[in-house]
Amino acid sequence: MSVPFQQVSPGQIEAANVSIAPDGTEYAVPSGMHERLFRAVVPDAAAGTRDPKTELALAGWVSLHTDGLTRRVYIDAPDDFTETAILKRFARSHDAESIVMARHPSGNVTRWQSPSTVCVTEQ
């Protein structure tokens, strides 16, 4: 698999859109380019109706996003995702006041009003 985006350098998680591969590698994915990432990850996927971030989560990827306006971090993650350190680090780097995480395929959505209170357990 060839991922068409640069890896995030250590300590440089300020990018507004970061995707984490199942092996833990972090990539800076420009806004609107998750379709391209999904095509690289699952090149033979049928044309679906789901959001590319949902499709990536189903393939084991985690997508972190902030728009810089709402002070909120949005996360699409597989149901078994349990790593909180990257979520807290990303939220701190964007001065986030809240976090919303959607899990896939369950569709469970969790909200935290403070990044310091994030607790993720396997569901």
N, C-alpha and C positions, 0 to 999 in steps of 0.2 A: 504494500500500500504506500502510495506517495501522497503525503499531505501537502497541499499547495500553499501553506502559510508558514510563516516563520515561528520558530519556537520562542517562547517567552524566556528572556534571559533571567538568571537568578536574581531575585529581588526587584524585578521590573514587572509588577503585575498591575500597573496603572492603566493598561489598555481597557477600553470600555467593553470589549467583547473578548472573553477568553474561553477556549474550549479545552477540556482535559480528556486526553485519550485514555482508553482503558488501562494502558500501561503507566499512567501518571504523567506523561509528557504534556506540558501546557503549550498551547498555541494561541497567538494573537490572531483572531479572525475578524476582519473588518465587518462593520455593520452591514447586514444584507447579504453576506457571503456564505451563510450556513448551507445554502443550497449547493454551492460549489464544494464545500467540505463533505456534505453528505454524498454527493456523486463520487467523490474520491474514495470515501470509506466503503460505500456499497454501490459499486458501479453498475451492477445488474439489477438494481431495484426497479420494480414496476412504478409507473407514475402513480403516486399516492395522493391522498387529499389532506394528509396531516402536515403540520408545520415541520420544517426541516429540523428544528431543535428537538421536537418530539421524536422524530425518526432517528436522530443521532443518539438520544437517550436510550431508545430501544436497542441500539447497536452498542451500548455500553459507554457512551460519551457523556460528559457533563458540560453544559453551556452556562456561563456566567455572563450577565449583561447588566449594564447600567446606562441610562441615557444622559446622565449628568444634570438632569433637570429636577427629577422627582426625589432625589436622594434615596432611592430605593434600588436594591439589587434584586434581579430576577434570575432564577436558576431553573433549568430543566435538567433532571438527573434520573438515572435508572433507580428503580425501587430499592436496590441493594446498596446504594451509595451511602457511605457512613463517614466520610472524611470532613471534619469540621474546620480544620486548620486553614485550608485554602479558602473556604467560604468567609471566615472571619478576616483573613488577610486581605482578600479582595474588597470586602465591605469597608475595612479601615482605610484602604488606599483611596476609596471614593467618598469618604465621609458619609457613608450610608446611615440613614436613620432607621431603616427597616429592610427586611429581607422576605421575599416570597419564593418558595420552592415548590415546583410542580414535579411530582414523581410519575414515572412512566414504567410499565403500562397501567398501573393502578389508577392514575389520575388524582391521587391524594395531593392536596395543596396544604402547605404549612406556612404560617406567617409568624415572623418574630418582629417585635417592635424595637428591639435593640440587638445589634449584632453580637453583643457580648453574651446574650442569652441563648444563642444557637446551640441546640443539642440535637444531633442526628443519630438515630439508631436504626438498625435494619428492621424493616417492617415485614 
